């Protein structure tokens, strides 16, 4: 499966001590996936 980072929050890492991180996934359908796939990275 192809994974792609679509959101991050560098301010939170600067302002707070991050004790744990988790990797999660979601399934998108229809216009949501079309919008993300059309973005250039």
Secondary structure, 3 states (H helix, E strand, C coil): CCCCCCCCCHHHHHHCCCCCCCCCCCCCCCHHHHHHHHCCC
